[in-house]
Each structure stands twice: as structure tokens, then as C-alpha cells.
């Protein structure tokens, strides 16, 4: 998507190495709170590279944004306009609209976004309050399974642009949000989303419109970039009674419960926030004739809900063995806590030599390109490692 500049969603993974790398490569940042704004600014991100993409903000945090020079902010209701008019007179507001996110894993329009039939009122009110509105944003929901949702949302955004022009708003920004897949094994590939988005932009917001296009990718950048290694710290065998086809008991079945040193209050919080279904990869490859047992994985806390996975068919494993989970970069690091005193795992960063060289070339190119305006949503990491 060559016309789209990424504003990385910090909420997805706030690992310092991730944010610093994306900042060095010229990305902008979607921040949802004062701490996120402080974090990216401390790394060196300029205010104009930040969009405060939370439609419902505390007054104190609106004032902080004003003091920090962050002007781009989203809204979807009257009260937000009143707060902004009183606390941030230099704000450049972006009207967030609802989408049909019924085909997404996590729906967001139930909480955020203005329906099209109230946009006229909000735009008129903004004009009366002397609040500058510069564009429209939307989010199709996390785990979107229908690329055409983007096309319809972009068309809806054009309708709002046309209404805004009636009130004299200088509309010059379209924020197409996130919802892009983060792994290659997604049901719908990123390339399919990109093709639909590019066609819709060419139709409704051609380059001649002079509208800047941004997006808020999160999972797209980080989901497959992280892997998690966990250690088995305890195990328990349970004999379950199985009923035969005639209703009679057919003897006990061995079921194994494994307890590992991370759980849903740590990295596996992605089960709650991202509806993920992590599957383990065995560190030791089992032999072909090794017996398989029905197994489950549990986190280290005392909470009975701290279950990572169940109904797994695994060979006999032992305390001290390691399990690997791939694609653990989205809503894992950022959503971990220290419940029961169990701290989130340490992060060790690694990069292939080829990718490192590519990153250095990109960094030098960005520093030398004085007229550079946009970084493609897809960074040029060519080796796939």
C-alpha cells in the first residue's frame, strides 16, 4: 500500500526495541493514552508523528497532549468536542466513524465510532465550537475476515468528507485503522487486503485529492516477530474414566496436566485480548513409536482460569522440558502483569545478518531523503527471517 503511512499501534506491543526500530524507520505512532505518548516521545518521536487515537479521553490527558504538542486526536461524540474546545484549542480532530465489523474476530464499533447519520451534527457542532476537524478515521475490527469491509468504510469516509466540506472543514486526512493479519497463515492474506484498499483509495481518494492516508497496523508488524519459550515446572497425571459406546466404563485413560512458567496473566494474555489459540512446538522431537497422551497446559498462578491449552495430544514430557510458541508478538508483552508475583518473561532480541544490513540501508536512506514523506506499510525486510 504505497500511499499509506503506518502509525504503529503501541498498544499491541510496547517493547522498546520494536518502537525504537519503527521510529528509526520513519513510522508514526497511534497512542491511546498519556503514558504511551510519553513513551514514544522519550524515544525521540516528534509530536506530528503521533495520533492520539482514543475517541474518549480524560480532560487531564487532553491537556497533556496540548502541552506535549500532540495535535492529531480522534473523536466520535459531542462531549469530546466540548472537552477539546476548552482544553486543546490547537487540536486537529479526526472523526471516527463506525464500520460493519461483523466479520471480525474482535468488534470495536460497539464501543467506538459515530454512525453516518450523526456525523453531520458533529461536524456542525465542531464548527460552532471552533474546533478544527481535518479528517476521518475508522477501524474494521481486529482479525478482519472480509477485505471488502475496508472498501465500504473508505466509501463511507468520502461521504463524511463531503458533509464536512459543507461546513467549511479543510479535510485532508484519512485514517484506515488496523485489522491487518500478522502471520502468513491467516485465512486471508495481507496482499488481498492491500489490493482492495489500493483500489478503493484510487476510486474514492485518488492522489489528486491531496488527502494523506495513514493506517494503524499493530499485529501486522509484531505478531510473527516474537516467539516464546516456556519451561515445564510441574506435572500431574490424572486417570480419567472413559465410557464405551454401550455406556459402560472402558477403563481409565491417562491425562497429563503440565504447569509452565508463563500463563494468561503473562504472555498468554493474548488469549483474552486477541482471541489467540497458542499451540506448542516441542523442543525435543518425539520418536515415532512414543505413546501420546491427552494433555493440558496451565500457567503458574493459583487461578483456576489460568489455562493455556487443553485437549492436546502430546508425548510424555518432563519437568525441565521446554515448549516453544511461535507468533507471540501481539497483545502479549503489552498486556502482561505480575499477578501472584510472577513477572513477565525477559525479552531477548535477535536479527539475521541480512535483515540487519537491510535495516541499516533503510535508516541511511531515510536520513538522506530530505523530501521523504511516506514509509510503505510493508517494510523492506527481504530475507523473511
Buried (B, 14 or more C-beta within 10 A) or exposed (E): BEBBBBBBBBBBBBBEEBBBBBBBBBBBBBBBBBEBBEBBBEBEBEBEBBBBBBBEBEEEBBBBBBEBEBBBBBBBBBEBBEBBBEBBEEBBBBBBBBBBBEBBBBBBBEEBBBEBEBBBEBBBBBBEEEBBBBBBBBBBBBBBBBBBBBBBBBEBBBBBBEBBEEBEBEBEBBBBBBBBBBBEEBEBBBEEBBEBBBBBBEEBBEEEBEBBBBBBBBBBBBBBBBEBBBBBBEBEEEEEEEEEEEEEEEEEEEBBBBBBBBBBBBBBBBBEBBEBEBEBEEBEEEEEEEEEBBBBBBBBBEBEEBBBBEEBEBBBBEEEBBBEBBBBBBBBBBBBEEBEEBEBBEEEEEBEEEBEEBBEEBBEEBEEEEEEEBBEBBBEBEEEE
